[in-house]
Each structure stands twice: as structure tokens, then as C-alpha cells.
Amino acid sequence: MKTFVIIVTLSLLFLSTLGKTFAAVVWYPLPEGAYTFGNQYPEAQRLLFAFDYGHALVYEKLLAHRGKINDPEKFEKELLANILKILKNPPQVKVDEEDIAPEYVFNFPLTVNVFDWSHMLHQFVLDVMSKPIDRDSEMVTQIQRINDQYNGNQALRLSDVCKTMLFMDGHYFSKSFRRTFPSFNLLIWSYHWFQIKLYEDLMEKDGKKRDLLVEQTVAAFWQLLSDLPDSADFDMMPETFKVAPKFSKQFPGIAASFDNNHMLHDIVSDILTSERVAAEKIKSEGIRFTRMAQAPNPFIAVRCPF
């Protein structure tokens, strides 16, 4: 019997679910030590898996109830209670978004794939940083190698050029989500704060101090969620250069890419919430603004803080 070896050179694997076709993102070959962050920090890893679930669930519910949410406060309160249950009992593995949010995946195909590709970068950087390796050379080399692989996928990479906050807030539908669902918005900003704070924690050279910092960040995250919206006092989306200055200085392109990812999440939330976005334009607007997040020139910051 002959053995055939198939090398995946594309980043997309096409799947069919319930008559709809989805493109699953494939990172090949996987970096050495991929998905090992959870071995050192299981609670933090499971929260990150839960974040993906929470994002997708909110988007799916917004799509399903579009134009029919007569009591936004009640809708937010009930869904927030369900999401908090997931966060308190998070999944052991990453959940496929098409399993919990098929309509969202169908309406935002490019965006979902761009997010998936970016989330892999998030994950693999954390994997490297959780290792007991030299912080000055070995860690930097491994992360740069991963980032090069990420940037090599021109179809799905996000821009690593700094964009102004007008990219998130300068459109006809902007701020709809945070005005209508303030607790949801602060929950998502708390997610983003947690992610980038972990990078700063893991820049610490001493292993025991790293462990303590991560433990404190997990505790601080739960404090942010303790009494939403009052418990999370963010006036604006947490930015990487403010929350993780050491990480941003060492990896400015990755930091900018992470911020562009997080701004795009807010844009999707606004598109799904705003009555000014016609139902038939949701899909095209998702593609348009995702392409904008990938391009270096739109809303480019004159001075990048990194």
C-alpha cells in the first residue's frame, strides 16, 4: 500500500456543516510546544477558551434577535448571566465557533478566519512565553519566528501598523454596542485587558514572579467582572502599549496587530447592534472593515506609541 503525505500549504480547510460551507484556518506546521501554555497556567488557558465562546455567543444572539430586542437591558442581563456561567466553568479545549454560532460564521466568513489566525498568534506567543527559557534571546527568537509565519499569510494577517482609535470609533455605526449593552462591552474589554496583561506578566525573568503575576491577573480579571458595569472602569478599549509596555517595546508589530484585532472585534459588535446598518449590508460591511483592519494605510497613526 502506498502512503500519500499531504502538505497543507494553504491556511484554509473547507468544511461543510448543515448545508453551509465554512473555511477552517490551519496553521502548518505547528510551532514546537503549541498549546502548552495551559500546562503551566491551566486556569488562564481555560479562560481564554471561554472568551472565544463568549464572543461568538454574543454575536450569534445579536444576529438572531436583530430588530427584535425590545428590552436591551433584560436581554443583556440574561445573556450576561449565561456567559458568566461559562466563564466560571470554562471549556477544557478551544470550541469551534461554527458549532455555537453558525449564522455569525456564515455572515462574517473573512472576519472569523482573520480572528482565528490572529488568535493562533495570541496562543502560540503565550506558549513560548510560558516556557522556562531565556527572556533576552531564546524567547525573542522563537516569538519572531512565529510572527514571521503569521505575517507570511497575506490573506489573513492583520496589519502590524498602528491605527488610531478612529478606526474603531469613526464610522456611522460606531459606539452602538457600548451604548446599548454597556456591560457586554466592558466584559469584552475585560477579556482584552486580560489577554494583553498576560504578555506583560510573562516578560518577567524570574519564574516564581511570573507565576505570581499571572495568578494576580486572573484574580484582577474576576474583580473586573464582579459587578458589571461598575466594576470595570474602562473609559476606552485597553491598548497594548498601556497595559503591556515592556511587551510592546520588545514586539511592537505584534502589539499593533493585537490592538487591530481588538478594535475589529468592537467594529463587528457595532455592526451587529446598530440599526443604521441594513440587514442586507451586514456581510459586506464585515468584509469591508476586515480588509481595512488588514491594510496598513487606513487610519494609520501619525505617531505610534511603541
Secondary structure per residue as TSV (DSSP state, phi and psi in degrees):
chain	resnum	aa	ss	phi	psi
A	1	M	-	360.0	133.5
A	2	K	-	-85.1	143.6
A	3	T	-	-107.2	127.2
A	4	F	-	-107.1	129.3
A	5	V	-	-104.1	120.0
A	6	I	-	-102.1	118.3
A	7	I	-	-96.8	121.2
A	8	V	-	-81.2	108.5
A	9	T	-	-99.3	-17.1
A	10	L	S	-94.6	161.1
A	11	S	S	-94.6	0.3
A	12	L	E	-121.1	134.4
A	13	L	E	-118.5	120.2
A	14	F	E	-86.8	130.5
A	15	L	E	-125.4	156.4
A	16	S	E	-120.4	127.1
A	17	T	E	-136.1	122.1
A	18	L	T	53.4	39.4
A	19	G	T	82.0	-1.9
A	20	K	E	-111.9	146.4
A	21	T	E	-100.3	130.9
A	22	F	E	-121.4	151.7
A	23	A	E	-109.5	114.1
A	24	A	E	-91.0	137.8
A	25	V	E	-83.2	133.9
A	26	V	-	-123.4	125.0
A	27	W	-	-100.4	113.5
A	28	Y	S	-137.7	133.4
A	29	P	S	-76.3	154.8
A	30	L	-	-66.1	144.0
A	31	P	-	-62.4	152.6
A	32	E	T	-62.3	131.4
A	33	G	T	80.3	19.1
A	34	A	T	-61.1	139.8
A	35	Y	T	62.5	35.2
A	36	T	-	-105.3	-3.9
A	37	F	H	-54.0	-39.1
A	38	G	H	-67.6	-19.6
A	39	N	H	-66.0	-36.5
A	40	Q	H	-89.9	-35.3
A	41	Y	-	-133.3	72.1
A	42	P	H	-62.3	-38.6
A	43	E	H	-66.2	-43.3
A	44	A	H	-64.7	-41.0
A	45	Q	H	-63.5	-44.0
A	46	R	H	-66.4	-33.0
A	47	L	H	-63.5	-40.9
A	48	L	H	-62.0	-39.9
A	49	F	H	-62.7	-40.1
A	50	A	H	-66.4	-33.0
A	51	F	H	-60.0	-45.4
A	52	D	H	-58.9	-41.5
A	53	Y	H	-62.5	-46.3
A	54	G	H	-64.0	-43.4
A	55	H	H	-55.9	-53.2
A	56	A	H	-63.4	-39.1
A	57	L	H	-64.7	-43.2
A	58	V	H	-61.2	-45.7
A	59	Y	H	-62.6	-42.0
A	60	E	H	-64.0	-42.2
A	61	K	H	-67.0	-37.9
A	62	L	H	-64.1	-39.4
A	63	L	H	-66.8	-45.4
A	64	A	H	-65.5	-33.1
A	65	H	T	-105.1	13.7
A	66	R	T	-56.5	126.7
A	67	G	T	80.0	-1.5
A	68	K	-	-122.2	13.4
A	69	I	-	-92.8	90.7
A	70	N	S	-79.1	-24.6
A	71	D	-	-128.6	82.9
A	72	P	H	-57.4	-35.7
A	73	E	H	-64.1	-43.3
A	74	K	H	-67.3	-43.4
A	75	F	H	-58.6	-45.6
A	76	E	H	-64.5	-44.5
A	77	K	H	-62.3	-43.5
A	78	E	H	-69.4	-43.9
A	79	L	H	-70.4	-36.8
A	80	L	H	-61.9	-38.9
A	81	A	H	-61.9	-39.9
A	82	N	H	-67.8	-39.3
A	83	I	H	-68.1	-38.9
A	84	L	H	-63.4	-33.5
A	85	K	H	-62.6	-39.9
A	86	I	H	-66.9	-42.0
A	87	L	H	-64.1	-35.0
A	88	K	H	-79.3	-17.2
A	89	N	S	-134.8	66.6
A	90	P	-	-71.3	158.1
A	91	P	-	-67.8	155.1
A	92	Q	S	-82.2	-20.4
A	93	V	S	-135.0	165.9
A	94	K	-	-67.1	133.2
A	95	V	-	-92.0	135.3
A	96	D	-	-72.0	125.3
A	97	E	H	-64.1	-32.4
A	98	E	H	-65.4	-19.9
A	99	D	H	-75.7	-28.6
A	100	I	H	-112.5	-15.7
A	101	A	-	-142.7	62.1
A	102	P	H	-63.0	-36.4
A	103	E	H	-70.5	-39.2
A	104	Y	H	-61.3	-46.9
A	105	V	H	-62.0	-39.3
A	106	F	H	-67.6	-38.6
A	107	N	H	-83.3	-20.4
A	108	F	-	-127.1	57.9
A	109	P	H	-63.4	-46.4
A	110	L	H	-66.5	-45.2
A	111	T	H	-59.3	-44.7
A	112	V	H	-60.9	-43.1
A	113	N	H	-68.3	-38.0
A	114	V	H	-63.9	-43.6
A	115	F	H	-62.1	-44.1
A	116	D	H	-60.1	-43.2
A	117	W	H	-64.4	-42.0
A	118	S	H	-68.1	-38.5
A	119	H	H	-66.3	-30.5
A	120	M	H	-65.8	-40.2
A	121	L	H	-60.4	-46.2
A	122	H	H	-51.3	-52.1
A	123	Q	H	-63.0	-47.7
A	124	F	H	-71.4	-30.2
A	125	V	H	-66.2	-43.3
A	126	L	H	-62.3	-38.3
A	127	D	H	-58.3	-46.4
A	128	V	H	-64.3	-44.8
A	129	M	H	-70.5	-18.7
A	130	S	T	-82.7	-8.6
A	131	K	S	-76.9	150.9
A	132	P	S	-82.9	65.3
A	133	I	S	-119.2	167.5
A	134	D	-	-59.8	129.0
A	135	R	T	-78.9	-19.5
A	136	D	T	-91.9	-25.2
A	137	S	T	-133.4	-59.5
A	138	E	H	-61.2	-46.9
A	139	M	H	-61.3	-45.6
A	140	V	H	-61.0	-43.8
A	141	T	H	-62.4	-44.3
A	142	Q	H	-66.6	-40.1
A	143	I	H	-68.4	-39.8
A	144	Q	H	-63.2	-36.4
A	145	R	H	-64.6	-42.5
A	146	I	H	-64.8	-42.1
A	147	N	H	-65.5	-35.4
A	148	D	H	-63.1	-40.1
A	149	Q	H	-66.8	-40.8
A	150	Y	H	-59.4	-49.5
A	151	N	H	-69.9	-19.0
A	152	G	T	-68.6	-16.8
A	153	N	-	-92.7	85.8
A	154	Q	T	-63.4	-26.7
A	155	A	T	-70.7	-27.4
A	156	L	T	-123.7	-10.3
A	157	R	-	-68.4	146.7
A	158	L	-	-89.1	153.5
A	159	S	-	-60.4	140.8
A	160	D	-	-104.7	24.7
A	161	V	S	-101.4	137.5
A	162	C	-	-64.3	133.6
A	163	K	B	-113.3	153.2
A	164	T	-	-77.2	164.8
A	165	M	T	-66.8	-13.1
A	166	L	H	-65.5	-22.9
A	167	F	H	-60.4	-36.7
A	168	M	H	-85.5	-36.1
A	169	D	H	-116.9	10.3
A	170	G	S	-107.9	31.7
A	171	H	S	-123.9	169.2
A	172	Y	T	-66.4	-17.8
A	173	F	T	-108.1	0.0
A	174	S	T	-61.6	147.2
A	175	K	T	71.1	5.6
A	176	S	H	-61.5	-42.1
A	177	F	H	-65.7	-47.9
A	178	R	H	-70.3	-27.4
A	179	R	H	-75.8	-37.4
A	180	T	H	-83.2	-37.6
A	181	F	-	-130.4	72.3
A	182	P	H	-61.4	-35.6
A	183	S	H	-71.6	-42.0
A	184	F	H	-56.5	-47.0
A	185	N	H	-60.6	-45.1
A	186	L	H	-70.7	-29.0
A	187	L	H	-62.0	-46.4
A	188	I	H	-67.9	-39.0
A	189	W	H	-65.9	-31.0
A	190	S	H	-67.9	-37.8
A	191	Y	H	-54.7	-51.0
A	192	H	H	-65.0	-39.9
A	193	W	H	-59.2	-45.6
A	194	F	H	-59.7	-46.8
A	195	Q	H	-57.7	-51.3
A	196	I	H	-77.6	-25.2
A	197	K	H	-66.2	-33.6
A	198	L	H	-59.3	-39.1
A	199	Y	H	-62.4	-41.7
A	200	E	H	-66.1	-41.5
A	201	D	H	-58.0	-42.7
A	202	L	T	-80.0	-2.9
A	203	M	T	-74.8	-19.0
A	204	E	-	-59.2	132.2
A	205	K	S	-76.7	-31.8
A	206	D	S	-83.3	123.6
A	207	G	H	-60.0	-43.1
A	208	K	H	-65.6	-37.3
A	209	K	H	-68.8	-37.4
A	210	R	H	-58.5	-48.0
A	211	D	H	-59.7	-42.2
A	212	L	H	-65.7	-42.2
A	213	L	H	-62.6	-43.0
A	214	V	H	-63.3	-42.7
A	215	E	H	-58.8	-42.5
A	216	Q	H	-67.6	-36.4
A	217	T	H	-67.0	-40.5
A	218	V	H	-59.5	-45.9
A	219	A	H	-63.0	-40.3
A	220	A	H	-65.5	-35.3
A	221	F	H	-61.9	-45.5
A	222	W	H	-64.9	-31.4
A	223	Q	H	-66.5	-38.2
A	224	L	H	-60.6	-32.9
A	225	L	T	-92.8	0.3
A	226	S	T	-67.1	-28.4
A	227	D	T	-155.8	61.1
A	228	L	T	-65.4	141.4
A	229	P	T	-90.0	-4.7
A	230	D	T	-70.3	-29.7
A	231	S	T	-76.4	-20.2
A	232	A	-	-109.8	104.9
A	233	D	-	-96.9	40.1
A	234	F	-	-77.3	127.7
A	235	D	S	-88.7	-20.3
A	236	M	S	-149.8	161.1
A	237	M	-	-53.9	130.5
A	238	P	-	-59.8	131.1
A	239	E	-	-104.9	145.5
A	240	T	H	-61.8	-40.2
A	241	F	H	-66.8	-23.5
A	242	K	H	-86.1	-42.6
A	243	V	H	-80.8	-34.4
A	244	A	-	-131.1	68.0
A	245	P	H	-64.3	-39.3
A	246	K	H	-66.2	-44.2
A	247	F	H	-62.3	-43.3
A	248	S	H	-63.9	-38.5
A	249	K	H	-66.4	-38.5
A	250	Q	H	-77.0	-35.0
A	251	F	-	-132.1	68.2
A	252	P	H	-62.9	-37.7
A	253	G	H	-66.3	-41.0
A	254	I	H	-65.6	-41.8
A	255	A	H	-60.3	-44.2
A	256	A	H	-64.0	-40.6
A	257	S	H	-62.3	-41.2
A	258	F	H	-63.3	-43.0
A	259	D	H	-63.4	-39.0
A	260	N	H	-65.6	-36.4
A	261	N	H	-60.0	-49.5
A	262	H	H	-68.3	-35.8
A	263	M	H	-66.2	-38.2
A	264	L	H	-64.5	-35.2
A	265	H	H	-58.8	-43.9
A	266	D	H	-64.6	-38.3
A	267	I	H	-62.5	-44.6
A	268	V	H	-60.6	-43.3
A	269	S	H	-58.5	-42.1
A	270	D	H	-68.4	-41.0
A	271	I	H	-59.1	-40.7
A	272	L	H	-75.8	-19.4
A	273	T	H	-98.6	-37.8
A	274	S	-	-68.9	131.6
A	275	E	T	-72.6	-12.7
A	276	R	T	-79.4	-12.2
A	277	V	S	-95.6	112.1
A	278	A	-	-63.8	147.4
A	279	A	G	-55.9	-38.8
A	280	E	G	-74.7	-7.5
A	281	K	G	-103.6	-3.7
A	282	I	H	-56.6	-49.3
A	283	K	H	-64.0	-46.7
A	284	S	H	-68.1	-35.6
A	285	E	H	-69.0	-36.4
A	286	G	H	-59.1	-44.1
A	287	I	H	-66.3	-43.8
A	288	R	H	-61.3	-45.5
A	289	F	H	-79.2	-24.4
A	290	T	H	-68.0	-43.4
A	291	R	H	-61.3	-34.5
A	292	M	H	-66.6	-37.1
A	293	A	H	-68.6	-26.3
A	294	Q	H	-83.6	-25.6
A	295	A	S	-83.0	142.8
A	296	P	S	-75.7	-28.4
A	297	N	S	-85.9	-36.7
A	298	P	T	-62.1	128.3
A	299	F	T	59.4	31.2
A	300	I	B	-63.5	137.2
A	301	A	-	-78.8	130.5
A	302	V	S	-63.4	-40.2
A	303	R	S	-123.9	117.8
A	304	C	-	-87.9	131.3
A	305	P	-	-73.0	-10.8
A	306	F	-	-76.1	360.0
